[in-house]
Amino acid sequence: MAKPNELSALKREIAKARRQRGPRNRFDERLRERILKVAWERMAEGETAIAVSRELGLGRRTLEGWLPRTAGREAKQPKVVPVVLEEQRSERSVVLELGGGRVTGLQLEDVAELLRRLR
């Protein structure tokens, strides 16, 4: 998450950009990238796009326009959880379900052989 002083600086830059007159594209690419980085971090923590736009002092529609269609929805975004994969040992038994049938207690090599024969 952005540090409080970085967040404050970003809010000041957003406020300054919003005060500018002229073309609609008041937010340069660098500022937009920083805004999106904070927005994705906050939404990964469970905040909505609307809450993030309020926190940053940014128009809801502006932020939602920069996000993919599904990311701007009111529903909370799921958190990303790292997963560590472990190598499966062949002595473990495997449960295999195929078309409503269930086979249990096979070794991984047996499952591979079964699948080869079912082709």
C-alpha positions as CSV (number, residue, x, y, z in Angstrom):
1,M,0.0,0.0,0.0
2,A,1.1,3.6,-0.7
3,K,2.7,5.3,2.3
4,P,0.6,8.1,3.9
5,N,2.9,10.9,2.6
6,E,2.9,9.4,-0.9
7,L,-0.9,9.2,-0.8
8,S,-1.1,12.8,0.3
9,A,1.2,13.9,-2.5
10,L,-0.9,12.0,-5.0
11,K,-4.1,13.6,-3.7
12,R,-2.5,17.0,-4.1
13,E,-1.5,16.2,-7.7
14,I,-5.0,15.0,-8.5
15,A,-6.5,18.2,-7.0
16,K,-4.1,20.3,-9.0
17,A,-4.9,18.5,-12.2
18,R,-8.7,18.8,-11.6
19,R,-8.3,22.6,-11.3
20,Q,-6.7,22.9,-14.8
21,R,-8.8,24.3,-17.5
22,G,-8.7,23.1,-21.1
23,P,-8.9,19.7,-22.7
24,R,-10.5,16.8,-21.0
25,N,-7.2,14.9,-20.7
26,R,-5.9,16.7,-17.6
27,F,-4.2,13.6,-16.2
28,D,-0.9,12.8,-17.9
29,E,0.1,9.2,-18.4
30,R,2.5,9.1,-15.4
31,L,-0.1,10.5,-13.0
32,R,-2.8,8.1,-14.3
33,E,-0.4,5.1,-13.8
34,R,0.2,6.2,-10.2
35,I,-3.5,6.6,-9.6
36,L,-4.2,3.1,-11.0
37,K,-1.5,1.5,-9.0
38,V,-3.0,2.9,-5.7
39,A,-6.5,2.0,-6.9
40,W,-5.6,-1.7,-7.6
41,E,-3.8,-1.9,-4.2
42,R,-6.8,-0.6,-2.4
43,M,-9.3,-2.8,-4.3
44,A,-7.1,-5.8,-3.6
45,E,-7.5,-4.9,0.1
46,G,-11.3,-5.1,-0.4
47,E,-12.2,-1.5,-1.2
48,T,-14.6,-0.6,-4.0
49,A,-13.7,1.6,-6.9
50,I,-16.2,4.2,-5.6
51,A,-14.5,4.2,-2.2
52,V,-11.1,4.6,-3.8
53,S,-12.2,7.4,-6.0
54,R,-13.6,9.3,-3.0
55,E,-10.4,8.6,-1.0
56,L,-8.3,10.1,-3.8
57,G,-10.6,13.0,-4.6
58,L,-11.2,11.7,-8.1
59,G,-14.4,11.5,-10.0
60,R,-15.9,8.0,-9.8
61,R,-16.6,7.9,-13.6
62,T,-13.0,9.0,-14.3
63,L,-11.5,6.1,-12.3
64,E,-14.0,3.6,-13.6
65,G,-13.2,4.6,-17.1
66,W,-9.6,3.8,-16.6
67,L,-10.3,0.4,-15.0
68,P,-11.5,-2.7,-17.0
69,R,-15.3,-3.0,-17.1
70,T,-15.6,-5.5,-14.3
71,A,-13.1,-3.8,-11.9
72,G,-15.3,-0.7,-11.5
73,R,-18.3,-2.5,-10.2
74,E,-19.5,-2.0,-6.6
75,A,-18.7,-5.6,-5.7
76,K,-15.5,-6.0,-3.7
77,Q,-12.6,-7.5,-5.6
78,P,-11.2,-10.8,-4.4
79,K,-7.8,-10.7,-2.8
80,V,-5.0,-12.4,-4.5
81,V,-3.5,-15.1,-2.3
82,P,-0.1,-16.6,-3.2
83,V,-0.1,-20.3,-3.5
84,V,2.9,-22.6,-3.1
85,L,2.8,-25.7,-5.1
86,E,4.4,-28.8,-3.8
87,E,5.6,-31.7,-5.9
88,Q,3.1,-34.5,-5.6
89,R,4.7,-37.8,-4.4
90,S,3.6,-40.9,-6.3
91,E,2.8,-42.8,-3.0
92,R,-0.2,-40.5,-2.4
93,S,-3.5,-41.9,-3.5
94,V,-5.5,-40.0,-6.0
95,V,-9.3,-39.5,-6.4
96,L,-10.4,-39.3,-10.0
97,E,-13.9,-38.4,-11.1
98,L,-14.9,-39.0,-14.7
99,G,-18.4,-38.4,-16.0
100,G,-20.2,-39.1,-12.7
101,G,-17.9,-42.1,-11.8
102,R,-15.4,-42.0,-9.1
103,V,-12.1,-43.9,-8.7
104,T,-10.2,-43.7,-5.5
105,G,-6.9,-45.1,-4.1
106,L,-4.9,-45.0,-7.3
107,Q,-1.3,-44.0,-7.6
108,L,-0.5,-41.2,-10.0
109,E,1.1,-43.6,-12.4
110,D,-2.1,-45.8,-12.3
111,V,-4.2,-42.7,-13.1
112,A,-2.0,-41.9,-16.1
113,E,-2.4,-45.5,-17.4
114,L,-6.2,-45.4,-16.9
115,L,-6.5,-42.2,-18.9
116,R,-4.3,-43.6,-21.7
117,R,-6.6,-46.7,-21.9
118,L,-9.8,-44.6,-21.8
119,R,-8.8,-42.6,-24.9
